[in-house]
Amino acid sequence: MGFLSNARSFRSLIIIILTPLLLLPLPLLIGTKVAECAFILLVMSTFWMTEALPLAVTALLPALFFPLFGILKSTQVASAYFKEFHLLLAGVICSATSIKKWNLHKRIAMKLVVSVGVNPGWLMLGFMTSSAFLSMWLNNTSTTAMLMPIVEVVLQQIMNVENEVTVQRKRASTGCSNGALQLDELEEKNEKINIEEVMRCNGVGPKAVVFAIPEGRPPHSEAHMERGECYVQPISVLYNIPEETPGNTQVPIPEPVGRYRSVKDHMMCKGLSLCIAYSTTIGGLTTLTGTSTNLIFNEQMNEFYPECNCINFGNWFLLCLPITVIILLLSWVWLHWMFLGNLKSLLSYRKEKSEREKATQRVIEQEYNALGPMSTQEKVTLTILALMVLLWLVRNPGFMPGWAALFPQYSGYATDATVALLLGLMFFIIPANNSPSPQTETLVTWKEFQSCMPWEICLLVGGGFALAEGIKVSGLSIWLADLLIPLGRLPIWLITAITCGIVSTFTEVASNPATITIFAPILAPMAEVIRVNPLLILIPTTLCTSFAFLLPVSNPPNAIVFTYGHVNIIDMVKAGLGLKIIGLTVVLLGVASWGVPLFGLNTYPDWAPIHATTNTTGL
């Protein structure tokens, strides 16, 4: 037992030492460039999957091993670490920094939640919509971290108010009260009532005590008046407590079991927590900048197929927006059924709201009103963001000429990164206020930008590009593609479904960026060998890489929600399995329907190389 305990303590060190040792026969005994590159790929995949080393540190291994094995020169490896991806990411992070700094994200989220109503089911849909929308433009992890405190406040207030209502109804039905308890509540709320005015009530003796009744409390029966009680104000009642009344006369108050008053409350907390983690992941699919896997895929397409120029913000948005909406709605139905029951309660419109709904409405409105009117900084940030999205959409939409067509002599020169940098720099130029001081603060400062820039992702992606370049130069990609030729005998839809299932499973134990970095260099040449449009496999595979729903360690949003303690692993597995099936199905159907005409997926493109292998697909 002592040995096993020590082994677990030194798990990372054991993996770091044993993995290269066990794989040494590849470069030593076989000795080819393919074997040497396979050694590096397997070592990096193991380290990324187990996180024995930090992800960014593992990403530096190509810079060390490729020159040593003679696969790439050091200058060639170094140039692979910085691509157009990093310029696009920098511009996007400028807008994300301003959104967070001026609380625009909170205003958008609260406004969307207020708009849908206060029923727990509609509340779940409101939180899912707001988190999905924000994650289109912000990092998924940041979106979850910003919204979960709001959800937690709403949940606690709902449970507290319902518990108070239950106690009040119990006391009203029995006609009994606990004066000592009420006095404690009175002192806690600092409610002061003029006793001299109260003493003028008819029939009230010198032992009269006044209690405040919260708004919405049911009126007391006439029996209270017979015992010397009278109402001083519509919200106050006077109790005359005789000296002989025992001090412990009270109605038993139902004590909550653990953190929750009932199983229903616990299930509500589970549902509203998980919906945040899942919807941020789903929302990130919509835009090329919404998640790092989309950006990595876009940059890898530029590396593998420089003449492609077929992926841009506009056509990606047209493809993925319907996919995101459908997955989001089906996920809402699934989570509602699992944690809140059937949807009948959403279809019944009551004239009077329940106490739970009134409390929820008050909390959300208070949170929203606390933001005050929209500030100038928020308006400017929203304007720049809207302009950035508009320029992305109309640069080269595909179905009509975009603004890039205005410069035909420089076709392909301006990209989405150009737009992101142009408007991202505006945040460093526009002053945050109207002060004429030469040291006026701008919308975003460099220090604030540095704190928000995901430098780890930058290194991780750079290492992935370097690894992909080494796989291509060494010939490992063609060797792996030849192994997968037997898949060509299967129908193309089945090939795509199998690859999507593999990556969506692998991403549960490895980070999303690492997963797409490992699989894209393998799947692209496989598509070339079986003579299938690479986009037909790479697009759904990229989208399914984000479906890490099963475990807290699968992605950061899951981990953040798990730390709040409302859900356990089995809850996440059950809910996530349903969402994974929904996501895979919708992505495959979406790409196979409106994705085909949008990207011309039913033909082999002229920008992809032609291999000697004949087409053996089931098309």
C-alpha positions in Angstrom: 0.0 0.0 0.0 2.9 2.4 0.8 4.4 1.8 -2.7 1.0 2.5 -4.4 0.6 5.7 -2.4 4.1 6.9 -3.4 3.4 5.9 -7.0 0.3 8.1 -7.0 2.2 11.0 -5.5 4.9 10.8 -8.2 2.5 10.0 -11.0 3.6 12.9 -13.2 7.3 12.2 -12.8 6.7 8.5 -13.5 4.9 9.3 -16.8 7.5 11.8 -17.8 10.3 9.3 -17.4 8.6 6.0 -18.5 6.9 7.3 -21.6 10.0 8.2 -23.6 11.8 5.1 -22.4 9.0 2.7 -23.5 8.9 4.4 -26.9 12.6 4.5 -27.5 12.6 1.4 -29.8 10.9 3.6 -32.5 13.8 5.9 -33.1 16.5 3.5 -32.1 15.5 0.3 -33.8 13.5 1.5 -36.8 15.3 4.8 -37.2 13.3 6.2 -40.1 12.0 9.8 -40.1 8.4 8.4 -39.9 9.3 6.4 -36.8 11.2 9.4 -35.2 8.2 11.7 -35.8 5.8 9.0 -34.5 8.0 8.9 -31.3 7.5 12.7 -30.8 3.8 12.5 -31.6 3.2 9.7 -29.1 5.2 11.4 -26.3 3.4 14.7 -26.8 0.0 12.9 -27.0 0.6 11.1 -23.8 1.8 14.2 -22.0 -1.2 16.2 -23.3 -3.7 13.5 -22.4 -2.3 13.0 -18.8 -1.1 16.6 -18.3 2.0 15.2 -16.7 3.6 18.5 -17.9 1.7 21.8 -18.4 0.1 21.9 -21.8 2.2 24.8 -23.0 5.4 23.2 -21.8 4.6 20.0 -23.8 4.0 22.2 -26.8 7.6 23.3 -26.8 8.9 19.7 -27.4 8.9 20.0 -31.2 11.3 22.9 -30.9 13.6 20.5 -29.0 13.2 17.2 -30.8 12.7 18.1 -34.5 16.1 19.7 -34.9 17.8 16.8 -32.9 16.2 14.2 -35.2 16.9 16.2 -38.3 13.2 16.5 -39.2 13.1 20.3 -39.3 15.6 23.1 -38.8 15.3 25.1 -35.6 14.4 28.2 -37.6 11.7 26.3 -39.4 10.2 25.1 -36.2 10.4 28.5 -34.6 8.5 30.1 -37.5 5.6 27.6 -37.0 4.9 28.9 -33.5 3.5 32.2 -34.6 0.8 32.3 -37.2 -2.2 34.4 -38.3 -4.1 32.7 -35.6 -2.3 34.7 -33.0 -3.1 38.0 -34.7 -6.7 37.1 -34.9 -6.7 36.0 -31.2 -5.1 39.2 -30.1 -7.7 41.4 -31.8 -10.5 39.3 -30.3 -9.0 39.4 -26.8 -9.0 43.3 -27.0 -12.7 43.3 -27.4 -13.2 40.6 -24.7 -11.1 42.6 -22.3 -13.2 45.7 -22.8 -16.4 43.7 -22.4 -15.3 42.3 -19.1 -13.8 45.6 -17.8 -16.9 47.6 -18.3 -19.4 44.9 -17.3 -21.1 44.7 -20.6 -21.2 40.9 -20.3 -23.2 41.1 -17.1 -25.7 43.6 -18.6 -26.3 41.4 -21.7 -26.7 38.2 -19.5 -29.1 39.8 -17.1 -31.2 41.5 -19.8 -31.6 38.2 -21.6 -32.6 36.4 -18.4 -35.1 39.1 -17.4 -36.7 38.8 -20.8 -37.6 35.1 -20.6 -39.5 35.1 -17.2 -39.0 33.6 -13.8 -40.3 30.0 -14.1 -37.3 27.7 -13.4 -37.6 26.2 -16.9 -37.7 29.6 -18.6 -35.0 30.8 -16.3 -32.8 27.9 -17.4 -33.4 28.8 -21.0 -32.5 32.4 -20.3 -29.2 31.5 -18.7 -28.4 29.1 -21.5 -29.2 31.7 -24.1 -27.1 34.4 -22.4 -24.1 32.2 -21.8 -24.2 30.8 -25.4 -24.4 34.3 -26.8 -21.5 35.6 -24.7 -19.3 32.6 -25.4 -19.5 33.4 -29.2 -17.3 36.4 -28.4 -15.6 35.6 -25.1 -13.6 32.7 -23.9 -15.8 29.8 -22.7 -14.0 29.6 -19.4 -14.4 33.3 -18.7 -18.1 33.2 -19.6 -18.7 30.4 -17.1 -16.7 32.1 -14.4 -18.6 35.3 -14.9 -22.1 33.8 -15.0 -21.9 31.2 -12.2 -21.9 33.7 -9.3 -25.1 35.3 -10.8 -26.7 31.9 -11.0 -25.6 31.1 -7.4 -27.2 34.3 -6.0 -30.5 33.5 -7.8 -30.5 29.9 -6.5 -29.8 30.8 -2.9 -32.5 33.5 -2.9 -35.1 31.2 -4.4 -34.4 28.6 -1.7 -34.3 31.1 1.2 -37.6 32.8 0.2 -39.5 29.6 -0.4 -38.4 28.3 3.1 -39.7 31.6 4.6 -43.0 31.2 2.8 -43.4 27.7 4.0 -42.8 28.7 7.6 -45.3 31.6 7.3 -48.0 29.5 5.9 -47.5 26.9 8.6 -47.8 29.5 11.4 -50.8 31.1 9.7 -52.6 27.7 9.5 -52.0 26.9 13.2 -52.6 30.4 14.6 -49.4 30.1 16.7 -46.3 32.2 16.7 -43.0 32.3 18.4 -42.4 35.7 19.8 -38.8 35.2 20.6 -38.0 34.0 17.1 -39.9 36.9 15.6 -38.0 39.3 17.8 -34.7 37.9 16.6 -35.7 38.3 13.0 -36.8 41.9 13.9 -33.4 42.7 15.3 -31.6 41.2 12.4 -33.5 43.3 9.9 -33.1 46.5 12.1 -36.8 47.2 11.9 -37.9 49.9 14.4 -41.5 50.5 15.3 -42.8 53.3 17.5 -44.0 51.5 20.6 -45.8 54.5 22.0 -48.1 54.6 19.0 -48.7 50.9 19.2 -49.7 51.1 22.9 -52.7 53.3 21.9 -54.2 50.1 20.3 -57.4 49.1 22.1 -57.2 46.2 24.5 -53.4 46.0 24.5 -51.7 45.6 27.8 -48.3 46.7 29.0 -46.6 43.5 27.8 -47.5 44.2 24.2 -44.8 43.4 21.6 -44.9 44.5 17.9 -43.7 42.3 15.1 -43.0 43.1 11.5 -44.7 40.9 8.9 -42.9 40.5 5.6 -44.7 41.6 2.4 -46.9 39.0 1.0 -47.6 37.2 4.3 -51.1 35.8 4.6 -53.4 37.8 7.0 -53.9 36.5 10.5 -57.3 35.1 11.7 -59.6 36.8 14.1 -58.3 34.7 16.9 -55.2 36.9 17.0 -57.3 39.9 17.8 -59.0 38.0 20.6 -55.6 37.3 22.2 -54.8 41.0 22.3 -53.2 41.4 18.8 -53.9 44.2 16.5 -52.5 45.5 13.2 -50.7 48.9 13.5 -49.8 49.1 9.8 -50.6 46.9 6.8 -47.2 45.3 7.2 -47.1 45.1 11.1 -48.9 43.1 13.7 -49.0 43.5 17.5 -48.8 40.5 19.8 -49.8 40.7 23.5 -47.8 38.0 25.3 -49.0 37.2 28.8 -46.4 36.7 31.5 -47.5 33.1 32.1 -47.0 32.1 28.4 -44.0 29.8 28.1 -41.2 31.2 26.2 -40.8 28.2 24.0 -44.3 28.2 22.5 -43.7 28.0 18.8 -44.5 26.2 15.6 -41.8 23.8 14.5 -39.8 25.2 11.6 -38.8 22.7 9.0 -35.1 22.5 8.9 -33.4 22.0 5.5 -31.6 18.7 5.0 -28.0 19.7 4.2 -27.7 22.6 1.8 -31.2 22.1 0.3 -34.7 22.4 1.6 -36.0 19.6 -0.6 -35.0 17.2 -3.4 -36.7 19.6 -5.8 -34.4 22.4 -4.8 -31.4 20.2 -5.2 -32.4 19.1 -8.7 -33.1 22.7 -9.7 -29.5 23.7 -8.5 -28.1 20.8 -10.6 -30.0 21.8 -13.7 -29.2 25.5 -13.6 -25.5 24.9 -12.8 -24.9 22.3 -15.6 -26.8 24.4 -18.2 -24.2 27.1 -17.8 -21.2 24.8 -18.5 -22.8 23.1 -21.4 -24.3 26.2 -23.1 -21.0 28.0 -23.0 -19.4 25.1 -24.9 -22.3 25.0 -27.4 -22.2 28.7 -28.0 -18.5 28.6 -28.8 -19.2 26.5 -31.9 -21.0 29.4 -33.6 -18.1 31.6 -34.6 -14.5 31.0 -35.7 -13.3 33.0 -32.7 -15.7 31.4 -30.2 -13.4 28.6 -29.2 -9.7 27.8 -29.7 -10.5 24.6 -31.6 -12.2 26.5 -34.4 -9.3 28.9 -34.7 -6.8 26.0 -34.7 -8.8 24.3 -37.5 -8.9 27.5 -39.5 -5.2 28.0 -39.3 -4.5 24.3 -40.0 -6.5 24.6 -43.2 -4.4 27.6 -44.2 -1.3 25.5 -43.5 -2.4 22.3 -45.3 -4.2 23.9 -48.2 -2.9 27.5 -48.8 -5.0 27.8 -52.0 -8.3 26.9 -50.2 -9.4 30.3 -48.8 -12.8 28.7 -48.3 -13.3 29.2 -44.6 -14.1 32.6 -43.2 -16.1 34.1 -40.4 -19.2 34.6 -42.6 -19.8 31.1 -44.0 -18.7 29.4 -40.8 -21.4 31.5 -39.0 -24.0 30.6 -41.6 -23.2 26.9 -41.1 -22.9 26.8 -37.3 -25.6 29.2 -36.1 -28.5 26.8 -37.0 -26.5 23.9 -35.5 -26.0 25.9 -32.3 -29.6 26.9 -32.0 -30.9 23.4 -32.5 -28.4 21.8 -30.1 -29.2 24.5 -27.5 -32.9 24.0 -27.7 -32.7 20.2 -27.6 -30.2 20.4 -24.7 -32.6 22.6 -22.8 -35.4 20.1 -23.3 -33.1 17.3 -22.1 -31.8 19.1 -19.0 -35.3 20.3 -18.1 -36.6 16.7 -18.3 -33.7 15.4 -16.2 -33.8 18.0 -13.4 -37.0 20.0 -13.5 -39.5 17.4 -14.8 -41.7 17.5 -18.0 -42.4 20.6 -19.9 -46.1 20.9 -18.9 -45.3 23.6 -16.3 -44.0 25.8 -19.1 -47.2 25.6 -21.1 -49.5 26.5 -18.2 -50.0 30.3 -17.7 -51.1 31.2 -14.3 -52.6 34.6 -13.5 -50.8 34.7 -10.2 -47.0 34.0 -9.9 -45.8 31.7 -7.1 -43.7 33.0 -4.2 -40.7 31.3 -5.7 -41.2 33.1 -9.0 -41.8 36.4 -7.3 -38.6 36.0 -5.3 -36.6 35.1 -8.4 -38.0 38.1 -10.3 -37.0 40.4 -7.5 -33.5 39.1 -7.4 -32.9 39.3 -11.1 -34.4 42.8 -11.4 -32.3 44.0 -8.5 -29.2 42.6 -10.1 -30.0 44.3 -13.4 -31.1 47.6 -11.8 -27.9 47.7 -9.8 -26.0 48.1 -13.1 -27.6 51.5 -13.6 -28.0 53.1 -17.0 -25.7 52.0 -19.9 -22.4 53.8 -19.6 -20.6 55.5 -22.5 -17.8 52.9 -22.3 -20.3 50.1 -22.7 -21.9 51.8 -25.7 -18.5 52.3 -27.4 -17.5 48.7 -26.7 -20.7 47.3 -28.1 -20.5 49.5 -31.2 -16.9 48.3 -31.9 -17.9 44.7 -31.3 -20.9 45.0 -33.6 -18.7 46.7 -36.3 -16.1 43.9 -36.0 -18.8 41.2 -36.5 -20.3 43.1 -39.4 -17.0 43.4 -41.2 -16.3 39.7 -40.6 -19.6 38.7 -42.0 -19.4 40.8 -45.2 -15.7 40.4 -46.0 -16.3 37.4 -48.3 -19.7 35.9 -47.5 -19.6 33.6 -50.6 -23.1 34.1 -51.8 -22.4 37.8 -52.7 -19.4 40.0 -53.2 -17.9 41.3 -50.0 -15.8 44.4 -49.1 -12.7 42.4 -50.0 -13.8 42.5 -53.6 -13.0 46.3 -53.5 -9.3 45.4 -53.7 -9.1 42.8 -56.5 -5.4 43.4 -57.1 -4.8 42.3 -53.5 -7.1 39.3 -53.4 -6.6 37.2 -50.2 -4.3 39.8 -48.5 -6.9 41.0 -46.0 -8.3 38.4 -43.7 -10.4 38.2 -40.5 -7.2 38.8 -38.6 -6.9 42.2 -40.4 -10.4 43.2 -39.2 -9.7 42.0 -35.6 -6.5 44.0 -35.4 -7.9 47.1 -36.9 -10.8 47.4 -34.5 -8.9 45.8 -31.6 -6.4 48.7 -31.7 -9.2 51.1 -31.3 -9.6 50.0 -27.7 -6.1 51.3 -27.0 -6.8 54.7 -28.7 -10.4 55.7 -27.7 -10.3 57.4 -24.2 -12.5 55.9 -21.5 -13.8 59.3 -20.4 -13.9 62.9 -21.6 -11.0 64.1 -19.4 -8.6 66.3 -21.3 -5.6 65.0 -19.3 -2.7 63.7 -21.3 -2.7 60.6 -19.1 -6.4 59.8 -19.8 -7.1 56.1 -19.5 -8.2 54.3 -22.7 -10.9 51.7 -23.0 -8.3 49.0 -22.5 -4.8 49.3 -21.1 -1.9 47.1 -22.1 -1.7 45.6 -18.5 -5.4 44.7 -18.7 -4.8 43.1 -22.1 -1.9 41.1 -20.8 -3.9 39.7 -17.9 -6.7 38.5 -20.3 -4.5 37.2 -23.1 -4.4 33.3 -23.0 -0.6 32.9 -23.4 -0.8 29.2 -22.6 -3.2 28.7 -25.6 -0.9 30.7 -27.8 2.0 28.3 -27.0 -0.2 25.2 -27.2 -1.5 26.2 -30.6 2.0 27.1 -31.8 3.3 23.7 -30.7 0.5 22.1 -32.5 1.4 23.9 -35.8 5.0 22.8 -35.4 3.9 19.2 -34.7 1.7 19.3 -37.8 4.5 20.6 -39.9 6.8 17.9 -38.7 4.2 15.2 -39.4 3.8 16.4 -42.9 7.6 16.8 -43.7 8.5 13.4 -42.2 5.9 11.6 -44.2 4.1 10.3 -41.1 0.8 11.8 -42.3 0.8 9.8 -45.5 1.8 6.6 -43.6 -1.1 7.0 -41.2 -3.5 7.8 -44.1 -2.5 4.6 -45.9 -3.3 2.6 -42.8 -6.8 4.1 -42.9 -7.5 3.3 -46.5 -9.7 0.3 -45.6 -12.1 2.9 -44.1 -12.7 4.1 -47.7 -14.8 1.0 -48.3 -17.4 2.3 -45.9 -20.1 4.9 -46.8 -18.7 8.4 -46.3 -21.4 9.3 -43.7 -20.2 6.3 -41.6 -16.6 7.4 -41.9 -17.5 10.8 -40.7 -19.6 9.5 -37.9 -16.7 7.2 -36.7 -14.1 10.0 -36.7 -16.5 12.3 -34.9 -17.2 9.6 -32.3 -13.5 9.0 -31.8 -12.5 12.6 -31.2 -15.5 13.3 -29.0 -14.4 10.4 -26.8 -10.7 11.3 -26.9 -11.5 14.9 -25.9 -13.0 13.7 -22.5 -9.5 12.8 -21.3 -7.4 15.4 -23.3 -7.9 19.1 -23.8 -9.9 20.3 -26.8 -7.0 22.2 -28.5 -4.7 19.2 -28.0 -7.3 16.8 -29.5 -7.8 18.8 -32.7 -4.0 19.4 -32.9 -3.4 15.6 -32.9 -6.2 14.5 -35.2 -6.3 17.1 -37.9 -2.9 16.3 -39.4 -4.0 12.6 -39.6 -7.6 13.1 -40.9 -6.7 15.6 -43.7 -4.4 13.2 -45.6 -6.8 10.3 -44.9 -9.5 12.3 -46.8 -7.1 13.0 -49.6 -6.2 9.3 -50.0 -9.9 8.2 -50.1 -10.6 11.1 -52.5 -13.1 12.9 -50.2 -13.4 16.6 -49.7 -11.3 17.2 -46.5 -13.8 19.7 -45.2 -16.5 17.0 -45.1 -14.5 15.2 -42.4 -12.6 18.1 -40.8 -15.5 20.4 -40.2 -17.7 18.0 -38.2 -14.7 16.6 -36.4 -13.7 20.1 -35.3 -17.2 20.8 -34.0 -17.4 17.4 -32.1 -14.0 18.1 -30.5 -15.8 20.6 -28.3 -18.3 18.0 -27.0 -16.4 17.3 -23.7 -19.5 17.0 -21.5 -19.0 13.9 -19.3 -16.3 14.7 -16.7 -15.3 17.8 -14.6 -11.8 17.5 -15.9 -12.9 17.3 -19.6 -12.9 21.1 -19.9 -12.6 24.2 -17.7 -16.3 25.2 -17.7 -17.2 21.7 -16.4 -14.6 22.1 -13.6 -15.8 25.6 -12.6 -19.4 24.4 -12.3 -18.3 21.3 -10.4 -16.5 23.4 -7.7 -19.8 24.9 -6.6 -20.8 21.6 -5.2 -24.3 21.2 -6.6 -23.5 18.3 -8.9 -21.5 15.1 -8.7 -19.7 13.2 -11.4 -22.6 10.8 -12.0 -24.9 13.7 -12.7 -22.5 15.2 -15.2 -22.0 11.8 -16.9 -25.8 11.2 -17.3 -26.6 14.7 -18.5 -23.5 14.9 -20.7 -24.1 11.6 -22.4 -27.4 12.8 -23.7 -25.9 16.1 -24.8 -23.1 14.3 -26.6 -25.6 12.2 -28.6 -27.6 15.3 -29.4 -24.5 17.2 -30.5 -23.1 14.5 -32.7 -26.4 13.9 -34.4 -27.2 17.5 -35.1 -23.6 18.2 -36.4 -23.7 15.3 -38.8 -27.1 16.1 -40.1 -26.3 19.9 -40.4 -23.1 19.4 -42.3 -24.7 16.8 -44.5 -27.6 19.1 -45.4 -27.0 22.8 -45.6 -23.2 22.4 -45.2 -22.9 20.6 -48.5 -24.0 23.5 -50.8 -22.4 26.1 -48.6 -18.9 24.6 -48.9 -19.3 22.3 -52.0 -18.6 19.2 -49.9 -20.0 16.8 -52.5 -17.0 17.3 -54.9 -13.3 16.8 -54.5 -11.8 20.3 -54.6 -9.0 21.5 -56.9 -7.1 22.9 -54.0 -6.5 19.5 -52.5 -3.7 17.3 -53.8 -4.5 14.2 -55.8 -3.0 10.9 -54.8 -2.6 7.8 -57.0 -5.0 5.8 -54.8 -8.4 5.4 -56.4 -11.6 6.4 -54.7 -13.1 3.5 -52.7 -15.8 5.3 -50.8 -19.3 4.2 -50.7 -20.6 7.3 -52.4 
